[in-house]
Amino acid sequence: MHQHQEKISSFVSHLLSNPNVQSESALMAEQVVLNFINTNLEKLKVNFQSPQFFPGVPASQILQMIATDLRNRTVKEILPDIYSAIDSVDFTVLGNMFAGTYNSDYYNQMIKGYIKEIINNREARLTFQAMFNIFKASALERYIGSSFSRHSPLYFELVRVQKNNLRTEEYVNYLKTLLLLRGAAFLKEELPPLSTTKVNIVSFKNEPRLLSQYFSLRSKQLQRKLPGIDSSVLEMALKSNLSETYLTPEDSSARFLHIMTQRFHNYQEYRTIDRGAETPDKSWFSIMRKNAKFYGFDKRLLEDLFMIAGDNNW
């Protein structure tokens, strides 16, 4: 198939050159192109067999080569940005929380190495879209800072219910660590005795009674890859991919991050707000709190975030 690589690369470049695609981030552009291919799959299969394309080559092989080329482009573009995000995090909190012996640089290099391993998984890769936007918008600094200064319900949930007695900046770095590692939930791994076949978090969405066992086994397995990070931190990162329906009251950070990642997945920065219009965050939280159960959000947290956004004109 190597002889077709140039044509594959040219075809992918053509799809990415669409103005609507170019306006998207690398991760979203990849998703848009894949959606286009899936929507027009039957027509593309016919075109691929024409003399100017790939006559005689099975469509499945062509599609795999397209997906690989697209993935490689995306990874090449976003990996430096992920590393920059990692460099902005003070991982000292991980050692302080559990009396560890490792410094922030140790965690920095270890997490970079692990993300380089998981970045080729498409579902794991897509989790970084919300992370980029949250980091860029300083969303955690703003909302955690405001909540902790006023001891709002979000503060109560994170500190009292979850029993993480961290200072504001420590909690921000703790949550950023969860955002960086949450994509691990989408890697398929064998988890005996729960499963002898490879499974990921999606495998248990229809069997929630097995989720607690999955989280326990997967977090301990992940800890062997990431020594020095407590399994409870890794478990919370995995849980942040799920709606409140699947979580316990003590999973406060996961419930909060589930809301924030949904809010910031398709986030756009607004420089000016029309007079009389609600600010973007306040408007989003307002809509979501009215339909919290449907979307799997914690309504109490949404109410608090709505108040914080309104008070700060966010």
N, C-alpha and C positions, 0 to 999 in steps of 0.2 A: 504493500500500500504506500510505500515511501514515495513512489513516482507520482502519486496524486497529491502530495502534501502542498505543493505550490498552488494548485487549483483550490484546495480546501482553504488555504490561508487567504487566497484572493476572495473567495466566496464569503468568508467570515468578515473580512475587511469591508466588503460591500454592505453587508447587513449592519455593521457597526457605524457605517458612514451616514446612515439615515439621520436627519436632523433631530427627529424625536428621540432617537436612541442616544445621540451625542450629548443631549442635555441631561442625561441621567448619570449617576455615579457608575463606576465600573461594575459594582455588584448588581445594581439594578439594570444596567445595560445588558449584562449577561442574562438576567432573568427575562427581560423583554425579548431578546433574540430567541431564547429557548421556547418561550411561549409562542412566538411567531412560527417557529419550526413545527411545534406540536399542532398548532391550529391549521397549518397549511401542509401537513405531512403528506397526504395522498397526492396532491399536486406536485410537491417537491420530488416524491419518488419517481414520478413520470419524467420530470425534467432531468433528474440525475442520470437517467438512462440514455439521454440524447448524446450524439457524438461529441459535442463540445464539453461535456461534463465527464461522467464516469460509466460509460456503457459496459455492462457485464459485471459490474461490481455490486454485490448485495447492498441494499439500502441500509441495512443494520450497521454494516461496516462504515459506510459513508457518514451516517449520523453519529457514530461513535467518534470518528475522526474530527468531525465538526465540534462536538462537545469537548473533546480533548484540547483542540486548538483554542477554543473560547475560554476554557478553564485556565490554560497556561497563560493567556493574556491577562485574565483577571487577577490571578495570583501574583504575577509579576508586577502589576500595578499597585495592588493593595498591600502587599507584604511590607514594603518600607513604611507605609502609613501605620500599619499595626505595630511595627517595631517602635515607631515614634510615640504611639499611644502608650505602649508598655514603658517606655523611658520616662513618661510623665507621671507614672504611678510610684508612690513610696510604699514599697512592700514591707517596710519595717513592721507594720501592723501585724503581719502574719507571724513573725517571730514573737512579738510582744504578747499576742493573744494566747499563745500556747507554750511560752517559755522555751522557744526554739533557739538553736545555736547558729542560725544562718542569717546573713545580712541581706539588705535589699538587692544588692548586685547579684547575689546568688539566685534569688527568685527571678530577677530580671532575665538572666541568661537561661534559666531552666524553662521559664514560660515561653520565651522566644523559641527555644528548641522544640517545645511541645506543639506550639501553634504551627510551626513549619511542618510538623507531621500531619496535623488534622486539616490543614487548609485546603487540601485537595478534595475533601468531602464537600459536596455542593451544599447540603443542608447546614453543615457546620460553618461553612464559608458565609452563608447568607446571614448568620447571626451577627456578623460584624457590621452590617449595615446600620442597625440601631445603635450599636456601640460607638461607631464613628460620630454619629449625630449627637449622641448624649455627651460625648467628650467635647466635641466642637462647641456645643451650646452651653457648656459648663452646667448642665442640668442638675447633676448630683450636688455640686457645690451650692447651687442656688436653693434647691428645695430642701436638702438636708440642713443647710445653714439656717434657713428661715424656720424650719420646723424645730430644730434643736434650740434655737434662741428663744422661741416662744413656748417650748414644751407642748407642742400641739399633739393631736392623736397619732400622727406618724411617728413622732419621737417616742411616745409611749409604746407603740407596737414594736419598734426596732430595739429599744433599750430595755424596757420592762418585760414585755411579753417574750421576746426572743432571748432576753438576758445577755445581751452584748453590751457591756458597759464601756463603750468607746467614746472618745471625744469626737467632735464634729469632723475634723480633718481625717481622723483614723477611720471613721465610718465611711467617709467618701472613698478612701483608698481600698477599704474592704469591699465595698460594692463594685468598684471598678475591677477588682480582681475577679469577682463573680462574673461580670460581663465578659471579661477576656476568656474565661474558661467554660462558659455555658455551652458552647458548640460541641464539647466532648460528648454530650448526650446523644448526638446523632451518629456517632461511630458505632458500627456493629461489632460486638465482641461476644465471645462465649462466656456465659456466667453460670457455671455449674455451682450448686445443683439446680438452680432455677431453670437453666436452659443449656442444652448441649449444642444447640445451633446458635449462630450469630444473631444477636438481637440488639436493638437500641431502644430509646425511650418511646418511640412511636409504636413499637411492638406491644406495648402494654396499655395504650390509651383505651382499648376496649376491654381490658382486664385490670381495672384499677386496684383490685384486691391484691394484685401481685406487685404493685408499684413500690411499696415500702421495701419489699425484699430486693427489688431491682436497684433502688437507690442505695441501699446498704452495701450490696455486693459490688455495684459499679463504682461507688466512691472509694471503697477499699482497694479495688483493682487499680483505679486511677491514682491513688496515693502512692502505689509502687512506682508509677511513672513520674510522679511529682513529689519526691520525698521532701519533708519539711513543711508540707501544707496539710493541715489537719483534715481528716476525712469529713468532718462536719462542714468545713468550708466548701469542699468539693461537692458534697451532697446538696448544699444550698444552691450552688451554681447550676447543677443539673436540674433541680426543682424549678428554677426561675424560668424554664421553658414552658411550664404548665399553668393553666388557669387555676383560680382559687378552688374550683371544684375538687381538684386532686390533692390539695395541700392541707396542712394542719394549722391551727392557730399560731403555733410556734414558728412557722415558716414565714415570718414577717418580711424578711429581705426578699425572698422569692416572690411573695405577693406584690410587694412594691415594685420590684424590677419587671415583673410581668406587665404591669401597667405602663411603666416608663418605656420599655422596649416597644410596646405597641404604639405609644404616643409618638415616639421618635423614629420609627421605622421609615416613614415617608415624610419626615420633617423638612420643612422649608423655613428659612429665616426671613422674617418680615421686618423690613426697615421702618415702614410707616403703617399706621393703622388708621383706617377711615374714621372720621369723627362720629362718635356714637356707637361704633362697632365694638363688640367684645374682643379682647385680645385673644390670640390663637390658642394659647394653653388653656385659658379660662373657658373658652368656647368648647374645646375638645373635652375637657373634664366635665363640663356641664352636660354635654350630650351623653357621655359614657355613664355618668352616675344615674341617669334615668333608665339606662338599659344594662346596668351592671351585671345582673344575673345572666342575661343573654350572652354577654361577652366574656363571662367568667372572671370579672374583676371584683375586688374587695370594695364594696360600696362605701364603707367607712373611710378607707384611704382616699377614694376618689373625692369624697366630700371635703376632706382636709386639703387635698391638693387643689381642689377648686377654690377654696378660701385663700390658700397661700398665693395662687396665681392671681386672684382678684386683688388681693391686698398689695401685691407687688407690681401690678400692671404687666403681667407676663402673658 
